[in-house]
Amino acid sequence: MIKDKSILIKNIYYMLSYTFTTLKQSNYEEVAKEEFKNIHNLFAAILVKGIGKQLKQGLYREYLNKKEDMSVIRGKIDMPGTMKNKLARKKVLTCEYDELSENNLLNQILKTTVMLLLRHAKVDAKRKSDLKKEMLFFSNVDTIEPNLIKWSLIRFQRNNQTYRMLISLCQLILEGMLLTTEQGEYKMASFVDEQRMSRLYEKFILEYYNKEFPALAVNASQIPWALDDGIGTMLPVMQSDITLSLDNKVLIIDAKYYTHTIQTQYDKHTLHSKNLYQIFTYVKNKDSELGGEQYEVSGMLLYAKTEEEIQPDNVYQMSGNKISVKTLDLNHKFIDIAAQLNKIVEIHFGITNT
């Protein structure tokens, strides 16, 4: 089971489904019906389906630059290499050419992720068998060092758009599960770490509202500072997790995924002060941007519920704005999770999910 947070494995699938709409396609229906003992089997099952679908379409190939000694000319002659061969009395030419190859970064990431899952003890034998069969088609693809992957530099275009969800899932797996290297072998954690789950949690809530409430304007917008003189040098960017808008009402949600939702000192339980300061700052600056009285701007800290005895459930009126602190219980059937999210919209905007 998942450490520190009590989340049904099935709900991780649903969270991924909203984050990556590709998972709602028919190819993944069988995965949606399965029950999983651990998160590793869920990841493996999604990769089996996703890579299988990609194989039917064909592995993405791109031109790679190569240089080698040849008896006939191919591409263009590399003069320094050719002269070196001539001095060594080798009757070959050094040629430089481009070759269309599946041994590119995207396929290398897929293979590297699968090879790590194949070595993990918690992945079932059946799923390992399915992954091994698919890897037969990756015989010309190299594995790479996961910690050297520059994820931010990966770009998708028309010919490789189908890889987007798979590569995002691989990033979640590799960054969250890869911990240390010991004697050349990678050791994997029992679950994705808090930071990665926090990103998934935020993205899930954003995409849920975006899909289920078309009447709302849903985005993760930046909020400008309310500056008297217009000079904002060195001020940090205020980036909201989720902003919901309808007519003159705005709700800014800061999604928080922590092991502990409250802090305790001398038996006194309080909210994390930096979180409260942050959402208050967002709300007041957004209020200033919109012009005040004719708009109703509210804020909410939405924590993923933990197993702690005390869970925050408060509403505060602060300088004319409502600031709520709520928890979202992820350890329920998904229909109940959806009901919790729907209730937030109903309370703040008076509309229902139809």
C-alpha positions in Angstrom: 0.0 0.0 0.0 1.0 3.6 -0.3 3.1 5.1 2.5 2.0 8.2 4.4 -1.1 8.7 2.4 -4.2 6.5 2.3 -5.2 6.6 -1.4 -6.9 3.8 -3.2 -4.8 2.6 -6.1 -7.8 2.9 -8.3 -8.1 6.6 -7.6 -4.5 7.1 -8.8 -5.7 5.8 -12.1 -8.6 8.2 -12.2 -6.3 11.1 -11.3 -4.0 10.1 -14.1 -7.0 9.8 -16.4 -8.0 13.4 -15.9 -4.4 14.6 -16.2 -3.8 12.6 -19.3 -7.1 12.4 -21.3 -5.5 9.7 -23.5 -6.3 7.3 -20.7 -10.0 7.7 -21.4 -9.6 6.1 -24.8 -10.9 2.6 -25.4 -7.5 1.1 -25.4 -7.3 1.6 -21.6 -10.8 0.3 -20.7 -9.4 -3.0 -19.4 -7.0 -1.1 -17.1 -9.9 0.9 -15.7 -11.7 -2.3 -14.7 -8.7 -3.9 -12.9 -7.9 -3.9 -9.2 -4.3 -3.3 -8.3 -2.4 -4.4 -5.3 0.2 -1.7 -5.6 1.1 1.4 -7.7 3.8 -0.4 -9.5 1.4 -2.8 -11.2 -0.8 0.1 -12.1 2.1 1.9 -13.9 3.1 -1.4 -15.5 -0.4 -2.0 -16.8 -0.7 1.5 -18.3 2.7 1.1 -20.0 1.7 -2.3 -21.4 -1.4 -0.8 -23.0 0.3 2.4 -24.1 3.4 0.9 -25.6 1.3 -1.8 -27.3 -0.8 0.8 -28.9 2.3 2.7 -30.0 3.8 -0.4 -31.5 0.8 -0.8 -33.7 1.3 2.7 -35.0 5.0 2.2 -35.3 7.8 3.5 -33.1 8.8 7.1 -33.6 11.9 7.5 -35.6 14.1 10.5 -36.2 17.2 11.3 -38.2 20.4 10.8 -36.1 23.9 11.9 -37.2 26.4 9.0 -37.6 30.1 8.8 -38.5 31.8 5.6 -39.5 34.4 4.1 -41.8 33.0 2.7 -45.0 34.3 1.2 -48.3 31.9 3.3 -50.3 30.8 6.9 -50.0 27.6 7.6 -48.0 26.6 11.1 -47.1 29.6 13.4 -46.9 33.3 12.5 -46.5 34.9 13.4 -43.2 38.3 14.6 -44.3 40.2 14.4 -41.0 39.0 10.8 -40.4 39.7 9.8 -44.0 43.2 11.2 -43.9 43.9 9.3 -40.7 42.8 6.1 -42.4 45.0 6.8 -45.4 48.0 7.4 -43.2 47.2 4.1 -41.5 47.0 2.5 -45.0 43.3 1.6 -44.5 41.3 1.5 -47.7 38.2 3.0 -46.2 36.6 6.4 -46.1 35.2 8.1 -43.0 31.7 9.2 -43.8 29.2 11.3 -42.0 25.5 10.8 -42.7 22.0 11.0 -41.2 20.1 7.8 -40.6 16.4 7.4 -39.7 16.4 5.5 -36.4 14.2 4.5 -33.5 17.1 4.8 -31.1 16.1 8.3 -30.0 15.4 9.9 -26.7 11.7 9.2 -26.5 12.1 5.4 -27.1 15.1 5.3 -24.8 13.0 6.8 -22.0 10.3 4.2 -22.6 12.8 1.3 -22.5 14.7 2.6 -19.5 11.4 2.9 -17.5 10.3 -0.6 -18.5 13.6 -2.1 -17.6 13.4 -0.6 -14.1 9.9 -2.0 -13.6 11.0 -5.4 -14.8 13.6 -5.4 -11.9 11.0 -4.4 -9.3 9.9 -7.1 -7.0 6.3 -5.7 -6.7 5.5 -6.0 -10.3 3.5 -9.1 -11.1 5.0 -11.9 -13.3 2.2 -11.5 -15.9 2.8 -7.8 -16.3 6.6 -8.4 -16.5 5.9 -11.0 -19.2 3.8 -8.6 -21.3 6.5 -5.8 -20.9 9.3 -8.2 -22.0 7.4 -9.2 -25.1 7.1 -5.5 -26.1 10.8 -4.9 -25.4 11.6 -7.3 -28.3 10.7 -4.5 -30.6 13.1 -2.2 -28.7 16.2 -4.3 -29.5 17.9 -1.4 -31.4 17.0 1.1 -28.6 19.5 1.9 -25.9 18.8 2.5 -22.2 20.0 5.7 -20.6 20.9 7.1 -17.2 17.5 8.4 -15.8 19.2 11.2 -13.8 20.7 12.6 -16.9 17.4 13.1 -18.7 16.6 16.8 -19.3 12.8 16.6 -19.2 12.3 20.3 -19.8 14.1 20.1 -23.1 11.8 17.4 -24.6 9.6 18.8 -27.3 6.6 17.2 -29.0 5.5 17.8 -32.6 3.0 16.3 -35.0 5.0 13.0 -35.6 5.4 12.2 -31.9 2.3 13.6 -30.2 1.2 10.1 -29.3 4.2 9.8 -26.9 3.2 12.7 -24.7 1.2 10.8 -22.1 3.7 7.9 -22.0 6.7 10.2 -21.5 4.8 12.1 -18.8 4.1 8.9 -17.0 7.7 7.8 -17.4 8.8 11.0 -15.8 6.5 10.5 -12.9 7.8 6.9 -12.5 11.5 7.7 -12.9 11.7 10.9 -10.9 9.4 9.6 -8.1 10.7 6.0 -7.8 14.4 6.4 -8.6 16.2 7.1 -5.4 19.8 5.9 -5.2 22.4 4.0 -7.1 24.2 1.2 -5.4 26.9 -0.9 -7.1 25.5 0.2 -10.5 21.9 -0.9 -9.8 19.0 1.5 -9.2 17.0 1.1 -6.0 13.4 2.1 -6.2 11.1 3.5 -3.6 7.8 2.0 -2.6 5.9 4.9 -4.0 6.1 8.1 -5.8 7.4 10.8 -3.5 5.4 13.7 -2.0 6.6 16.3 -4.5 5.5 14.3 -7.6 2.2 13.3 -6.0 1.6 17.0 -5.2 2.0 17.9 -8.9 -0.4 15.1 -9.9 -2.9 16.2 -7.3 -2.9 19.8 -8.5 -3.1 18.8 -12.2 -6.0 16.4 -11.4 -8.1 19.0 -9.7 -7.5 21.5 -12.5 -8.4 19.1 -15.2 -11.4 17.7 -13.3 -13.0 21.1 -13.1 -12.0 21.9 -16.7 -13.8 18.9 -18.0 -16.8 18.5 -15.6 -17.8 22.2 -15.3 -17.7 23.8 -18.8 -19.6 26.8 -17.5 -16.6 27.8 -15.4 -13.4 29.5 -16.7 -10.7 27.2 -15.4 -7.0 27.9 -15.5 -3.8 28.1 -13.6 -3.3 31.8 -14.1 -0.6 34.2 -12.9 -1.7 36.9 -10.5 -0.1 40.4 -10.9 1.2 42.2 -7.9 -0.9 45.2 -6.8 2.0 47.8 -7.1 1.5 51.5 -6.2 4.4 52.6 -8.4 4.5 49.8 -10.9 8.0 48.8 -10.0 8.2 45.0 -9.4 11.9 44.3 -9.7 12.8 40.9 -8.1 9.3 40.1 -7.0 8.4 36.4 -7.4 5.8 35.3 -9.9 2.4 34.5 -8.2 1.3 31.4 -10.0 -2.1 29.9 -8.9 -2.7 26.2 -8.9 -6.4 26.5 -9.9 -8.5 29.6 -10.6 -12.2 29.1 -11.2 -14.3 32.0 -12.5 -18.0 32.6 -13.3 -19.4 36.1 -13.9 -18.3 38.2 -11.0 -17.1 35.3 -8.7 -13.6 34.0 -8.5 -12.2 31.1 -6.4 -8.4 30.6 -6.2 -7.5 27.1 -5.0 -4.1 26.2 -3.7 -3.9 22.4 -3.8 -1.7 21.0 -1.0 -0.4 17.4 -0.8 1.4 16.9 2.5 2.2 14.1 4.9 1.0 16.4 7.7 -1.7 19.0 7.0 -1.3 20.9 10.3 1.6 21.8 12.5 1.8 21.0 16.2 3.7 22.8 18.9 3.1 22.5 22.6 -0.1 20.5 21.9 -1.4 23.4 19.9 -2.6 22.6 16.3 -2.3 25.3 13.7 -2.3 25.6 10.0 0.9 25.9 8.0 1.5 29.7 8.2 3.2 30.0 4.8 0.3 28.4 3.1 -2.2 30.7 4.7 0.0 33.8 3.9 0.3 32.6 0.3 -3.4 32.1 -0.4 -4.2 35.4 1.3 -1.7 37.2 -0.8 -3.1 35.6 -4.0 -6.7 36.7 -3.1 -5.9 40.3 -2.1 -3.8 40.9 -5.2 -6.5 39.3 -7.5 -9.1 41.4 -5.8 -7.1 44.5 -6.5 -6.6 43.5 -10.1 -10.3 43.1 -10.7 -11.3 46.3 -9.0 -12.8 45.3 -5.7 -16.4 45.7 -4.9 -18.2 44.4 -8.0 -16.2 41.1 -7.8 -16.3 38.4 -5.1 -12.8 36.9 -4.8 -12.3 33.9 -2.5 -9.5 31.6 -1.7 -9.2 28.0 -0.6 -6.4 25.7 0.7 -7.4 22.3 -0.4 -5.4 19.6 1.4 -5.3 16.0 0.5 -6.7 14.3 3.6 -4.2 12.4 5.8 -4.6 9.8 8.5 -4.1 12.5 11.2 -6.9 12.8 13.8 -7.4 16.5 13.3 -8.2 17.7 9.8 -8.7 21.4 8.9 -12.2 22.4 8.0 -12.4 26.2 8.5 -13.8 29.3 6.8 -12.4 32.7 7.6 -13.4 36.2 6.7 -10.2 38.2 6.1 -10.3 41.9 5.1 -13.5 41.4 3.1 -12.6 38.1 1.4 -13.5 34.5 2.3 -10.6 32.1 2.9 -11.4 28.4 3.3 -9.3 25.6 4.5 -10.7 22.2 3.4 -9.5 18.6 2.9 -10.2 16.2 0.0 -10.5 12.6 1.1 -8.9 10.5 -1.6 -9.5 7.2 0.2 -13.1 6.7 -1.2 -14.7 5.5 -4.3 -14.1 8.0 -7.1 -17.8 8.9 -7.2 -17.4 10.2 -3.6 -14.3 12.2 -4.5 -16.1 13.8 -7.4 -19.0 14.7 -5.0 -16.6 16.5 -2.7 -15.2 18.5 -5.7 -18.6 19.2 -7.0 -19.8 20.5 -3.6 -17.0 23.1 -3.6 -18.3 24.6 -6.9 -21.9 24.4 -5.7 -21.1 26.4 -2.6 -19.1 29.0 -4.3 -20.8 29.4 -7.6 -24.3 27.9 -7.1 -24.1 25.5 -10.0 -24.1 21.8 -10.2 -22.4 19.2 -12.4 -25.0 18.1 -15.0 
